[in-house]
Amino acid sequence: MYTKEACVETLSEALKAEELGADRIELCANLDVGGTTPSFELIQEAKAKLSIPIRVMIRPRGGDFYYSDSEIESMQSQIEICKKLNVEAVVFGVSNLDKTLNIESIKKLALKAYPLKVVIHKAIDETPDISLACKSLISTEQITTILTSGGKDTAEENLVFLKSLIDLAGDKIEIMPAGKITDKNIEKLHVFLKARAYHGKLIVGSLK
């Protein structure tokens, strides 16, 4: 058994994902730039109408993950809204100029999010050493999940490395593979990876 997390940006997509068998959703806006924080109204509507858990992207803009102090403050405010709406988790990532993870800022945001679960997203895929970044997150309190394609565009082209991350994490943290995972290839991927959860826009099929 494994969890299927559908990435959605509208209420209709969220409802369709649940209908098609998604176990939870990641709610975003602007997926054309990799996802940004959805509106308060959309989070509220989804919370009212879905019976599956909701994880919310916390990202003030598209582009890189090197944020100014004011952007970090904005992310803290967005996390506060998610806490008030009692979603399951928030999803974010913060990098330094050299693309290593900014663990100090991640810790600050994770503490703000408590007791919500915290997912570190594919910002990790841009780091110079993904395994080292994973180790730093495993030892960071409050982080529950790492969402990663292992630095490649698709999970399928990176199975051995993704499996090494899953083995590295063990029971300490959830590694959630991503990267063009669909209802057509998830079973084949799971035979090799045996992850606890998988993420994708088409993970339960088309939502249109």
PyMOL CGO cylinders between C-alpha atoms (Angstrom):
from pymol import cmd
from pymol.cgo import CYLINDER

trace = [
    CYLINDER, 0.00, 0.00, 0.00, 1.17, 3.53, -0.76, 0.3, 1, 1, 1, 1, 1, 1,
    CYLINDER, 1.17, 3.53, -0.76, -0.22, 7.07, -0.78, 0.3, 1, 1, 1, 1, 1, 1,
    CYLINDER, -0.22, 7.07, -0.78, -1.07, 8.81, -4.05, 0.3, 1, 1, 1, 1, 1, 1,
    CYLINDER, -1.07, 8.81, -4.05, -0.71, 12.61, -3.77, 0.3, 1, 1, 1, 1, 1, 1,
    CYLINDER, -0.71, 12.61, -3.77, -2.24, 14.61, -6.61, 0.3, 1, 1, 1, 1, 1, 1,
    CYLINDER, -2.24, 14.61, -6.61, -0.86, 18.05, -7.39, 0.3, 1, 1, 1, 1, 1, 1,
    CYLINDER, -0.86, 18.05, -7.39, -3.77, 20.42, -8.21, 0.3, 1, 1, 1, 1, 1, 1,
    CYLINDER, -3.77, 20.42, -8.21, -4.40, 24.14, -8.69, 0.3, 1, 1, 1, 1, 1, 1,
    CYLINDER, -4.40, 24.14, -8.69, -8.21, 24.42, -8.76, 0.3, 1, 1, 1, 1, 1, 1,
    CYLINDER, -8.21, 24.42, -8.76, -11.10, 23.21, -6.66, 0.3, 1, 1, 1, 1, 1, 1,
    CYLINDER, -11.10, 23.21, -6.66, -12.53, 21.20, -9.57, 0.3, 1, 1, 1, 1, 1, 1,
    CYLINDER, -12.53, 21.20, -9.57, -9.18, 19.42, -10.01, 0.3, 1, 1, 1, 1, 1, 1,
    CYLINDER, -9.18, 19.42, -10.01, -9.06, 18.69, -6.27, 0.3, 1, 1, 1, 1, 1, 1,
    CYLINDER, -9.06, 18.69, -6.27, -12.56, 17.22, -6.28, 0.3, 1, 1, 1, 1, 1, 1,
    CYLINDER, -12.56, 17.22, -6.28, -11.81, 15.16, -9.42, 0.3, 1, 1, 1, 1, 1, 1,
    CYLINDER, -11.81, 15.16, -9.42, -8.58, 13.87, -7.86, 0.3, 1, 1, 1, 1, 1, 1,
    CYLINDER, -8.58, 13.87, -7.86, -10.47, 12.70, -4.78, 0.3, 1, 1, 1, 1, 1, 1,
    CYLINDER, -10.47, 12.70, -4.78, -13.12, 11.08, -6.98, 0.3, 1, 1, 1, 1, 1, 1,
    CYLINDER, -13.12, 11.08, -6.98, -10.45, 9.20, -8.95, 0.3, 1, 1, 1, 1, 1, 1,
    CYLINDER, -10.45, 9.20, -8.95, -8.81, 7.83, -5.81, 0.3, 1, 1, 1, 1, 1, 1,
    CYLINDER, -8.81, 7.83, -5.81, -6.15, 10.31, -4.69, 0.3, 1, 1, 1, 1, 1, 1,
    CYLINDER, -6.15, 10.31, -4.69, -5.28, 9.82, -1.02, 0.3, 1, 1, 1, 1, 1, 1,
    CYLINDER, -5.28, 9.82, -1.02, -4.34, 13.48, -0.54, 0.3, 1, 1, 1, 1, 1, 1,
    CYLINDER, -4.34, 13.48, -0.54, -3.66, 16.60, -2.56, 0.3, 1, 1, 1, 1, 1, 1,
    CYLINDER, -3.66, 16.60, -2.56, -0.99, 19.23, -2.80, 0.3, 1, 1, 1, 1, 1, 1,
    CYLINDER, -0.99, 19.23, -2.80, -2.78, 22.51, -3.46, 0.3, 1, 1, 1, 1, 1, 1,
    CYLINDER, -2.78, 22.51, -3.46, -0.91, 25.14, -5.50, 0.3, 1, 1, 1, 1, 1, 1,
    CYLINDER, -0.91, 25.14, -5.50, -1.44, 28.13, -7.73, 0.3, 1, 1, 1, 1, 1, 1,
    CYLINDER, -1.44, 28.13, -7.73, 0.51, 28.82, -10.95, 0.3, 1, 1, 1, 1, 1, 1,
    CYLINDER, 0.51, 28.82, -10.95, 1.75, 25.35, -11.75, 0.3, 1, 1, 1, 1, 1, 1,
    CYLINDER, 1.75, 25.35, -11.75, 3.15, 26.80, -14.98, 0.3, 1, 1, 1, 1, 1, 1,
    CYLINDER, 3.15, 26.80, -14.98, 5.99, 28.26, -12.84, 0.3, 1, 1, 1, 1, 1, 1,
    CYLINDER, 5.99, 28.26, -12.84, 6.27, 25.19, -10.61, 0.3, 1, 1, 1, 1, 1, 1,
    CYLINDER, 6.27, 25.19, -10.61, 3.59, 26.24, -8.11, 0.3, 1, 1, 1, 1, 1, 1,
    CYLINDER, 3.59, 26.24, -8.11, 3.05, 29.17, -5.76, 0.3, 1, 1, 1, 1, 1, 1,
    CYLINDER, 3.05, 29.17, -5.76, 0.90, 29.70, -2.68, 0.3, 1, 1, 1, 1, 1, 1,
    CYLINDER, 0.90, 29.70, -2.68, -2.81, 29.34, -3.47, 0.3, 1, 1, 1, 1, 1, 1,
    CYLINDER, -2.81, 29.34, -3.47, -5.34, 31.91, -2.30, 0.3, 1, 1, 1, 1, 1, 1,
    CYLINDER, -5.34, 31.91, -2.30, -6.86, 31.81, 1.17, 0.3, 1, 1, 1, 1, 1, 1,
    CYLINDER, -6.86, 31.81, 1.17, -10.27, 31.35, -0.47, 0.3, 1, 1, 1, 1, 1, 1,
    CYLINDER, -10.27, 31.35, -0.47, -9.16, 28.28, -2.45, 0.3, 1, 1, 1, 1, 1, 1,
    CYLINDER, -9.16, 28.28, -2.45, -7.60, 26.65, 0.61, 0.3, 1, 1, 1, 1, 1, 1,
    CYLINDER, -7.60, 26.65, 0.61, -10.76, 27.36, 2.59, 0.3, 1, 1, 1, 1, 1, 1,
    CYLINDER, -10.76, 27.36, 2.59, -13.03, 25.94, -0.14, 0.3, 1, 1, 1, 1, 1, 1,
    CYLINDER, -13.03, 25.94, -0.14, -10.91, 22.82, -0.54, 0.3, 1, 1, 1, 1, 1, 1,
    CYLINDER, -10.91, 22.82, -0.54, -10.86, 22.27, 3.22, 0.3, 1, 1, 1, 1, 1, 1,
    CYLINDER, -10.86, 22.27, 3.22, -14.66, 22.54, 3.33, 0.3, 1, 1, 1, 1, 1, 1,
    CYLINDER, -14.66, 22.54, 3.33, -15.36, 20.22, 0.38, 0.3, 1, 1, 1, 1, 1, 1,
    CYLINDER, -15.36, 20.22, 0.38, -12.67, 17.53, 0.46, 0.3, 1, 1, 1, 1, 1, 1,
    CYLINDER, -12.67, 17.53, 0.46, -12.49, 14.60, 2.82, 0.3, 1, 1, 1, 1, 1, 1,
    CYLINDER, -12.49, 14.60, 2.82, -8.84, 13.76, 2.02, 0.3, 1, 1, 1, 1, 1, 1,
    CYLINDER, -8.84, 13.76, 2.02, -5.82, 15.55, 3.56, 0.3, 1, 1, 1, 1, 1, 1,
    CYLINDER, -5.82, 15.55, 3.56, -4.60, 18.81, 2.02, 0.3, 1, 1, 1, 1, 1, 1,
    CYLINDER, -4.60, 18.81, 2.02, -0.99, 19.94, 1.78, 0.3, 1, 1, 1, 1, 1, 1,
    CYLINDER, -0.99, 19.94, 1.78, -0.43, 23.54, 0.72, 0.3, 1, 1, 1, 1, 1, 1,
    CYLINDER, -0.43, 23.54, 0.72, 2.44, 24.98, -1.29, 0.3, 1, 1, 1, 1, 1, 1,
    CYLINDER, 2.44, 24.98, -1.29, 4.12, 27.94, 0.44, 0.3, 1, 1, 1, 1, 1, 1,
    CYLINDER, 4.12, 27.94, 0.44, 6.02, 29.79, -2.26, 0.3, 1, 1, 1, 1, 1, 1,
    CYLINDER, 6.02, 29.79, -2.26, 5.74, 33.56, -2.77, 0.3, 1, 1, 1, 1, 1, 1,
    CYLINDER, 5.74, 33.56, -2.77, 6.82, 33.55, -6.44, 0.3, 1, 1, 1, 1, 1, 1,
    CYLINDER, 6.82, 33.55, -6.44, 8.19, 31.46, -9.27, 0.3, 1, 1, 1, 1, 1, 1,
    CYLINDER, 8.19, 31.46, -9.27, 11.88, 31.37, -10.09, 0.3, 1, 1, 1, 1, 1, 1,
    CYLINDER, 11.88, 31.37, -10.09, 14.63, 30.42, -7.67, 0.3, 1, 1, 1, 1, 1, 1,
    CYLINDER, 14.63, 30.42, -7.67, 14.30, 29.55, -3.98, 0.3, 1, 1, 1, 1, 1, 1,
    CYLINDER, 14.30, 29.55, -3.98, 16.63, 32.25, -2.65, 0.3, 1, 1, 1, 1, 1, 1,
    CYLINDER, 16.63, 32.25, -2.65, 14.26, 34.51, -0.76, 0.3, 1, 1, 1, 1, 1, 1,
    CYLINDER, 14.26, 34.51, -0.76, 14.58, 37.98, 0.75, 0.3, 1, 1, 1, 1, 1, 1,
    CYLINDER, 14.58, 37.98, 0.75, 13.75, 38.66, 4.40, 0.3, 1, 1, 1, 1, 1, 1,
    CYLINDER, 13.75, 38.66, 4.40, 10.41, 40.15, 3.35, 0.3, 1, 1, 1, 1, 1, 1,
    CYLINDER, 10.41, 40.15, 3.35, 9.59, 37.03, 1.29, 0.3, 1, 1, 1, 1, 1, 1,
    CYLINDER, 9.59, 37.03, 1.29, 10.40, 34.82, 4.29, 0.3, 1, 1, 1, 1, 1, 1,
    CYLINDER, 10.40, 34.82, 4.29, 8.06, 36.97, 6.40, 0.3, 1, 1, 1, 1, 1, 1,
    CYLINDER, 8.06, 36.97, 6.40, 5.37, 36.55, 3.74, 0.3, 1, 1, 1, 1, 1, 1,
    CYLINDER, 5.37, 36.55, 3.74, 5.86, 32.77, 3.87, 0.3, 1, 1, 1, 1, 1, 1,
    CYLINDER, 5.86, 32.77, 3.87, 5.48, 32.84, 7.66, 0.3, 1, 1, 1, 1, 1, 1,
    CYLINDER, 5.48, 32.84, 7.66, 2.18, 34.71, 7.28, 0.3, 1, 1, 1, 1, 1, 1,
    CYLINDER, 2.18, 34.71, 7.28, 0.97, 32.18, 4.70, 0.3, 1, 1, 1, 1, 1, 1,
    CYLINDER, 0.97, 32.18, 4.70, 1.90, 29.33, 7.03, 0.3, 1, 1, 1, 1, 1, 1,
    CYLINDER, 1.90, 29.33, 7.03, -0.06, 31.01, 9.83, 0.3, 1, 1, 1, 1, 1, 1,
    CYLINDER, -0.06, 31.01, 9.83, -3.17, 31.03, 7.59, 0.3, 1, 1, 1, 1, 1, 1,
    CYLINDER, -3.17, 31.03, 7.59, -2.69, 27.32, 6.86, 0.3, 1, 1, 1, 1, 1, 1,
    CYLINDER, -2.69, 27.32, 6.86, -2.48, 26.61, 10.58, 0.3, 1, 1, 1, 1, 1, 1,
    CYLINDER, -2.48, 26.61, 10.58, -5.74, 28.45, 11.19, 0.3, 1, 1, 1, 1, 1, 1,
    CYLINDER, -5.74, 28.45, 11.19, -7.41, 26.42, 8.42, 0.3, 1, 1, 1, 1, 1, 1,
    CYLINDER, -7.41, 26.42, 8.42, -5.95, 23.21, 9.89, 0.3, 1, 1, 1, 1, 1, 1,
    CYLINDER, -5.95, 23.21, 9.89, -4.54, 21.71, 6.70, 0.3, 1, 1, 1, 1, 1, 1,
    CYLINDER, -4.54, 21.71, 6.70, -2.40, 18.60, 7.05, 0.3, 1, 1, 1, 1, 1, 1,
    CYLINDER, -2.40, 18.60, 7.05, 0.92, 20.05, 5.91, 0.3, 1, 1, 1, 1, 1, 1,
    CYLINDER, 0.92, 20.05, 5.91, 2.77, 22.94, 4.31, 0.3, 1, 1, 1, 1, 1, 1,
    CYLINDER, 2.77, 22.94, 4.31, 5.23, 22.49, 1.44, 0.3, 1, 1, 1, 1, 1, 1,
    CYLINDER, 5.23, 22.49, 1.44, 8.24, 24.79, 0.96, 0.3, 1, 1, 1, 1, 1, 1,
    CYLINDER, 8.24, 24.79, 0.96, 11.96, 25.05, 0.34, 0.3, 1, 1, 1, 1, 1, 1,
    CYLINDER, 11.96, 25.05, 0.34, 14.57, 27.78, 0.86, 0.3, 1, 1, 1, 1, 1, 1,
    CYLINDER, 14.57, 27.78, 0.86, 18.02, 27.92, -0.73, 0.3, 1, 1, 1, 1, 1, 1,
    CYLINDER, 18.02, 27.92, -0.73, 21.22, 29.89, -0.30, 0.3, 1, 1, 1, 1, 1, 1,
    CYLINDER, 21.22, 29.89, -0.30, 22.81, 31.72, -3.22, 0.3, 1, 1, 1, 1, 1, 1,
    CYLINDER, 22.81, 31.72, -3.22, 24.94, 28.63, -3.97, 0.3, 1, 1, 1, 1, 1, 1,
    CYLINDER, 24.94, 28.63, -3.97, 21.72, 26.54, -4.14, 0.3, 1, 1, 1, 1, 1, 1,
    CYLINDER, 21.72, 26.54, -4.14, 22.49, 24.60, -0.96, 0.3, 1, 1, 1, 1, 1, 1,
    CYLINDER, 22.49, 24.60, -0.96, 19.50, 24.44, 1.38, 0.3, 1, 1, 1, 1, 1, 1,
    CYLINDER, 19.50, 24.44, 1.38, 19.14, 27.33, 3.82, 0.3, 1, 1, 1, 1, 1, 1,
    CYLINDER, 19.14, 27.33, 3.82, 18.63, 25.15, 6.88, 0.3, 1, 1, 1, 1, 1, 1,
    CYLINDER, 18.63, 25.15, 6.88, 18.35, 28.14, 9.22, 0.3, 1, 1, 1, 1, 1, 1,
    CYLINDER, 18.35, 28.14, 9.22, 15.37, 29.57, 7.32, 0.3, 1, 1, 1, 1, 1, 1,
    CYLINDER, 15.37, 29.57, 7.32, 13.85, 26.12, 6.87, 0.3, 1, 1, 1, 1, 1, 1,
    CYLINDER, 13.85, 26.12, 6.87, 14.02, 25.56, 10.64, 0.3, 1, 1, 1, 1, 1, 1,
    CYLINDER, 14.02, 25.56, 10.64, 12.40, 28.94, 11.27, 0.3, 1, 1, 1, 1, 1, 1,
    CYLINDER, 12.40, 28.94, 11.27, 9.52, 28.18, 8.91, 0.3, 1, 1, 1, 1, 1, 1,
    CYLINDER, 9.52, 28.18, 8.91, 9.14, 24.63, 10.25, 0.3, 1, 1, 1, 1, 1, 1,
    CYLINDER, 9.14, 24.63, 10.25, 8.86, 25.95, 13.79, 0.3, 1, 1, 1, 1, 1, 1,
    CYLINDER, 8.86, 25.95, 13.79, 6.23, 28.43, 12.62, 0.3, 1, 1, 1, 1, 1, 1,
    CYLINDER, 6.23, 28.43, 12.62, 4.33, 25.55, 11.00, 0.3, 1, 1, 1, 1, 1, 1,
    CYLINDER, 4.33, 25.55, 11.00, 4.23, 23.34, 14.08, 0.3, 1, 1, 1, 1, 1, 1,
    CYLINDER, 4.23, 23.34, 14.08, 2.12, 21.21, 14.67, 0.3, 1, 1, 1, 1, 1, 1,
    CYLINDER, 2.12, 21.21, 14.67, 1.46, 20.91, 10.92, 0.3, 1, 1, 1, 1, 1, 1,
    CYLINDER, 1.46, 20.91, 10.92, 3.55, 18.42, 8.96, 0.3, 1, 1, 1, 1, 1, 1,
    CYLINDER, 3.55, 18.42, 8.96, 6.33, 19.97, 6.87, 0.3, 1, 1, 1, 1, 1, 1,
    CYLINDER, 6.33, 19.97, 6.87, 7.32, 18.92, 3.35, 0.3, 1, 1, 1, 1, 1, 1,
    CYLINDER, 7.32, 18.92, 3.35, 10.53, 20.17, 1.72, 0.3, 1, 1, 1, 1, 1, 1,
    CYLINDER, 10.53, 20.17, 1.72, 9.87, 20.36, -2.01, 0.3, 1, 1, 1, 1, 1, 1,
    CYLINDER, 9.87, 20.36, -2.01, 11.97, 20.05, -5.13, 0.3, 1, 1, 1, 1, 1, 1,
    CYLINDER, 11.97, 20.05, -5.13, 14.26, 22.93, -4.18, 0.3, 1, 1, 1, 1, 1, 1,
    CYLINDER, 14.26, 22.93, -4.18, 16.37, 20.01, -2.96, 0.3, 1, 1, 1, 1, 1, 1,
    CYLINDER, 16.37, 20.01, -2.96, 16.76, 18.85, -6.56, 0.3, 1, 1, 1, 1, 1, 1,
    CYLINDER, 16.76, 18.85, -6.56, 18.74, 22.00, -7.38, 0.3, 1, 1, 1, 1, 1, 1,
    CYLINDER, 18.74, 22.00, -7.38, 21.27, 21.47, -4.58, 0.3, 1, 1, 1, 1, 1, 1,
    CYLINDER, 21.27, 21.47, -4.58, 24.82, 20.45, -5.55, 0.3, 1, 1, 1, 1, 1, 1,
    CYLINDER, 24.82, 20.45, -5.55, 24.66, 17.31, -3.34, 0.3, 1, 1, 1, 1, 1, 1,
    CYLINDER, 24.66, 17.31, -3.34, 21.14, 15.90, -2.90, 0.3, 1, 1, 1, 1, 1, 1,
    CYLINDER, 21.14, 15.90, -2.90, 22.20, 13.07, -0.58, 0.3, 1, 1, 1, 1, 1, 1,
    CYLINDER, 22.20, 13.07, -0.58, 23.98, 15.54, 1.73, 0.3, 1, 1, 1, 1, 1, 1,
    CYLINDER, 23.98, 15.54, 1.73, 20.92, 17.83, 1.67, 0.3, 1, 1, 1, 1, 1, 1,
    CYLINDER, 20.92, 17.83, 1.67, 18.72, 14.87, 2.60, 0.3, 1, 1, 1, 1, 1, 1,
    CYLINDER, 18.72, 14.87, 2.60, 20.96, 14.04, 5.54, 0.3, 1, 1, 1, 1, 1, 1,
    CYLINDER, 20.96, 14.04, 5.54, 20.71, 17.62, 6.81, 0.3, 1, 1, 1, 1, 1, 1,
    CYLINDER, 20.71, 17.62, 6.81, 16.90, 17.50, 6.59, 0.3, 1, 1, 1, 1, 1, 1,
    CYLINDER, 16.90, 17.50, 6.59, 16.68, 14.09, 8.27, 0.3, 1, 1, 1, 1, 1, 1,
    CYLINDER, 16.68, 14.09, 8.27, 18.41, 15.61, 11.30, 0.3, 1, 1, 1, 1, 1, 1,
    CYLINDER, 18.41, 15.61, 11.30, 16.19, 18.73, 11.28, 0.3, 1, 1, 1, 1, 1, 1,
    CYLINDER, 16.19, 18.73, 11.28, 13.24, 18.54, 13.66, 0.3, 1, 1, 1, 1, 1, 1,
    CYLINDER, 13.24, 18.54, 13.66, 9.71, 19.01, 12.32, 0.3, 1, 1, 1, 1, 1, 1,
    CYLINDER, 9.71, 19.01, 12.32, 10.53, 17.95, 8.73, 0.3, 1, 1, 1, 1, 1, 1,
    CYLINDER, 10.53, 17.95, 8.73, 8.31, 14.99, 7.86, 0.3, 1, 1, 1, 1, 1, 1,
    CYLINDER, 8.31, 14.99, 7.86, 8.65, 14.58, 4.09, 0.3, 1, 1, 1, 1, 1, 1,
    CYLINDER, 8.65, 14.58, 4.09, 11.10, 15.31, 1.26, 0.3, 1, 1, 1, 1, 1, 1,
    CYLINDER, 11.10, 15.31, 1.26, 9.53, 15.64, -2.20, 0.3, 1, 1, 1, 1, 1, 1,
    CYLINDER, 9.53, 15.64, -2.20, 12.14, 14.88, -4.86, 0.3, 1, 1, 1, 1, 1, 1,
    CYLINDER, 12.14, 14.88, -4.86, 12.80, 13.55, -8.33, 0.3, 1, 1, 1, 1, 1, 1,
    CYLINDER, 12.80, 13.55, -8.33, 16.44, 13.07, -7.35, 0.3, 1, 1, 1, 1, 1, 1,
    CYLINDER, 16.44, 13.07, -7.35, 17.57, 15.94, -9.55, 0.3, 1, 1, 1, 1, 1, 1,
    CYLINDER, 17.57, 15.94, -9.55, 16.22, 14.56, -12.83, 0.3, 1, 1, 1, 1, 1, 1,
    CYLINDER, 16.22, 14.56, -12.83, 13.13, 15.55, -14.81, 0.3, 1, 1, 1, 1, 1, 1,
    CYLINDER, 13.13, 15.55, -14.81, 11.46, 12.18, -14.27, 0.3, 1, 1, 1, 1, 1, 1,
    CYLINDER, 11.46, 12.18, -14.27, 11.48, 9.54, -11.56, 0.3, 1, 1, 1, 1, 1, 1,
    CYLINDER, 11.48, 9.54, -11.56, 11.76, 6.79, -14.19, 0.3, 1, 1, 1, 1, 1, 1,
    CYLINDER, 11.76, 6.79, -14.19, 15.22, 7.92, -15.32, 0.3, 1, 1, 1, 1, 1, 1,
    CYLINDER, 15.22, 7.92, -15.32, 16.50, 8.08, -11.75, 0.3, 1, 1, 1, 1, 1, 1,
    CYLINDER, 16.50, 8.08, -11.75, 15.23, 4.97, -9.97, 0.3, 1, 1, 1, 1, 1, 1,
    CYLINDER, 15.23, 4.97, -9.97, 18.51, 3.78, -8.48, 0.3, 1, 1, 1, 1, 1, 1,
    CYLINDER, 18.51, 3.78, -8.48, 19.33, 7.15, -6.92, 0.3, 1, 1, 1, 1, 1, 1,
    CYLINDER, 19.33, 7.15, -6.92, 15.78, 7.64, -5.62, 0.3, 1, 1, 1, 1, 1, 1,
    CYLINDER, 15.78, 7.64, -5.62, 15.94, 4.18, -4.03, 0.3, 1, 1, 1, 1, 1, 1,
    CYLINDER, 15.94, 4.18, -4.03, 19.23, 5.17, -2.36, 0.3, 1, 1, 1, 1, 1, 1,
    CYLINDER, 19.23, 5.17, -2.36, 17.51, 8.23, -0.84, 0.3, 1, 1, 1, 1, 1, 1,
    CYLINDER, 17.51, 8.23, -0.84, 14.62, 6.11, 0.41, 0.3, 1, 1, 1, 1, 1, 1,
    CYLINDER, 14.62, 6.11, 0.41, 17.07, 3.67, 1.99, 0.3, 1, 1, 1, 1, 1, 1,
    CYLINDER, 17.07, 3.67, 1.99, 19.08, 6.55, 3.48, 0.3, 1, 1, 1, 1, 1, 1,
    CYLINDER, 19.08, 6.55, 3.48, 15.97, 8.03, 5.10, 0.3, 1, 1, 1, 1, 1, 1,
    CYLINDER, 15.97, 8.03, 5.10, 14.64, 4.74, 6.44, 0.3, 1, 1, 1, 1, 1, 1,
    CYLINDER, 14.64, 4.74, 6.44, 11.89, 5.33, 8.98, 0.3, 1, 1, 1, 1, 1, 1,
    CYLINDER, 11.89, 5.33, 8.98, 13.26, 8.74, 9.99, 0.3, 1, 1, 1, 1, 1, 1,
    CYLINDER, 13.26, 8.74, 9.99, 11.63, 10.79, 7.22, 0.3, 1, 1, 1, 1, 1, 1,
    CYLINDER, 11.63, 10.79, 7.22, 9.37, 10.13, 4.22, 0.3, 1, 1, 1, 1, 1, 1,
    CYLINDER, 9.37, 10.13, 4.22, 10.96, 10.39, 0.77, 0.3, 1, 1, 1, 1, 1, 1,
    CYLINDER, 10.96, 10.39, 0.77, 8.15, 11.07, -1.72, 0.3, 1, 1, 1, 1, 1, 1,
    CYLINDER, 8.15, 11.07, -1.72, 9.25, 10.47, -5.32, 0.3, 1, 1, 1, 1, 1, 1,
    CYLINDER, 9.25, 10.47, -5.32, 8.01, 12.89, -7.99, 0.3, 1, 1, 1, 1, 1, 1,
    CYLINDER, 8.01, 12.89, -7.99, 8.73, 13.63, -11.63, 0.3, 1, 1, 1, 1, 1, 1,
    CYLINDER, 8.73, 13.63, -11.63, 6.13, 12.64, -14.26, 0.3, 1, 1, 1, 1, 1, 1,
    CYLINDER, 6.13, 12.64, -14.26, 4.61, 9.93, -12.06, 0.3, 1, 1, 1, 1, 1, 1,
    CYLINDER, 4.61, 9.93, -12.06, 1.21, 9.01, -13.48, 0.3, 1, 1, 1, 1, 1, 1,
    CYLINDER, 1.21, 9.01, -13.48, -1.52, 6.41, -13.14, 0.3, 1, 1, 1, 1, 1, 1,
    CYLINDER, -1.52, 6.41, -13.14, 0.21, 4.58, -16.02, 0.3, 1, 1, 1, 1, 1, 1,
    CYLINDER, 0.21, 4.58, -16.02, 3.67, 4.11, -14.47, 0.3, 1, 1, 1, 1, 1, 1,
    CYLINDER, 3.67, 4.11, -14.47, 3.20, 4.24, -10.70, 0.3, 1, 1, 1, 1, 1, 1,
    CYLINDER, 3.20, 4.24, -10.70, 2.81, 0.48, -10.22, 0.3, 1, 1, 1, 1, 1, 1,
    CYLINDER, 2.81, 0.48, -10.22, 6.01, -0.24, -12.14, 0.3, 1, 1, 1, 1, 1, 1,
    CYLINDER, 6.01, -0.24, -12.14, 7.89, 2.43, -10.16, 0.3, 1, 1, 1, 1, 1, 1,
    CYLINDER, 7.89, 2.43, -10.16, 6.58, 1.10, -6.86, 0.3, 1, 1, 1, 1, 1, 1,
    CYLINDER, 6.58, 1.10, -6.86, 7.85, -2.43, -7.58, 0.3, 1, 1, 1, 1, 1, 1,
    CYLINDER, 7.85, -2.43, -7.58, 11.38, -1.00, -7.55, 0.3, 1, 1, 1, 1, 1, 1,
    CYLINDER, 11.38, -1.00, -7.55, 11.15, 1.97, -5.14, 0.3, 1, 1, 1, 1, 1, 1,
    CYLINDER, 11.15, 1.97, -5.14, 8.69, 0.71, -2.52, 0.3, 1, 1, 1, 1, 1, 1,
    CYLINDER, 8.69, 0.71, -2.52, 8.14, 4.29, -1.30, 0.3, 1, 1, 1, 1, 1, 1,
    CYLINDER, 8.14, 4.29, -1.30, 5.38, 5.17, 1.15, 0.3, 1, 1, 1, 1, 1, 1,
    CYLINDER, 5.38, 5.17, 1.15, 3.98, 7.94, -1.07, 0.3, 1, 1, 1, 1, 1, 1,
    CYLINDER, 3.98, 7.94, -1.07, 4.21, 9.27, -4.63, 0.3, 1, 1, 1, 1, 1, 1,
    CYLINDER, 4.21, 9.27, -4.63, 3.40, 12.70, -6.10, 0.3, 1, 1, 1, 1, 1, 1,
    CYLINDER, 3.40, 12.70, -6.10, 2.20, 13.83, -9.51, 0.3, 1, 1, 1, 1, 1, 1,
    CYLINDER, 2.20, 13.83, -9.51, -0.23, 15.95, -11.51, 0.3, 1, 1, 1, 1, 1, 1,
    CYLINDER, -0.23, 15.95, -11.51, -1.54, 12.86, -13.31, 0.3, 1, 1, 1, 1, 1, 1,
    CYLINDER, -1.54, 12.86, -13.31, -1.09, 10.34, -10.51, 0.3, 1, 1, 1, 1, 1, 1,
    CYLINDER, -1.09, 10.34, -10.51, -4.75, 9.30, -10.68, 0.3, 1, 1, 1, 1, 1, 1,
    CYLINDER, -4.75, 9.30, -10.68, -5.17, 10.25, -14.35, 0.3, 1, 1, 1, 1, 1, 1,
    CYLINDER, -5.17, 10.25, -14.35, -6.27, 13.45, -16.09, 0.3, 1, 1, 1, 1, 1, 1,
    CYLINDER, -6.27, 13.45, -16.09, -8.13, 15.92, -13.89, 0.3, 1, 1, 1, 1, 1, 1,
    CYLINDER, -8.13, 15.92, -13.89, -9.53, 18.00, -16.77, 0.3, 1, 1, 1, 1, 1, 1,
]
cmd.load_cgo(trace, "trace")
